[in-house]
Amino acid sequence: MYIQLPGGKYMKAGVRMTSIRLDTKLADDAVKTLGARSRSEAVHIALREVVALRKFKGMMAKHGGKMKFEAHGS
């Protein structure tokens, strides 16, 4: 399986089949919002973004006071 990265590049992913229960409306909304080609791709994109965000927040907490983050629109 190949995963599309930002900028249009593709990466071969080590993927195993799994079964999960999803809210199909939410999954379909994610496909549209993220520009994914499938629900599976949307889940991969969302998971990568959540992991990156948590790592970023951890870095910000570690270096608190030295850097500042303001979310768009807040």
N, C-alpha and C positions, 0 to 999 in steps of 0.2 A: 504494500500500500504506500502511496505517496501522499504527503501532506503539503499543501501550498502554504508557503511562508509569505510574510509581507514583502512586497516588491515583486511578486509573481514567481519567485523561485520555488522549486519543489525539493522536498527532502524525503528520502526513503525512511519509513518508520518501522521499527520493530513492533509489530502489532499482533495481538492475539485476539481471537474471537471471545466475546463475552456477552452476556445478556443482562440488560438492566431495564428497569421500568422507567419510562419517561412520560412526562406530560407532553403529549404529541403537539398540542397547540404551542406550548412554550418552545419545543424543539423546532417546530416549523418557523416560529418567529425568529429564533436564533439563526436559522439557515438564511433567512432574508436579511436580517440585521448584519450578520457577519459576512454575507456574500459567499457563503459556503455552497458547495454543490450537493451536499447530502447532510442528513442528520448526524451521521458519524463524523464527518469533517467538522461540523459545527461544534460537536462535543469536544473534539481534539483542540480546536481553536480556543474554545472557552476555558478548557482545563489549562492550556499553556498560559493564557492571560491571567487566570486566577493565581497560578503558581508564581508567575512573574510579579504580580501585584503584592502577594504576601512577602516575597523576598525583598521587594522594594520597601515595603512598610517596615520590615525587620531592620533593614539597613538604616532607614530613617530613625527608627527608635534607638538604634545603637549609637548613631551619630547625632542624637537630639541636640538642638541648639546650634549646631554647626551648619545645618542646612534647613531649608524650609520648603514645604510642599503645600501648594494650594490647588485643590481640584478645580477643574474648569466649571465655572458657574457658581462657585460657592463664595 
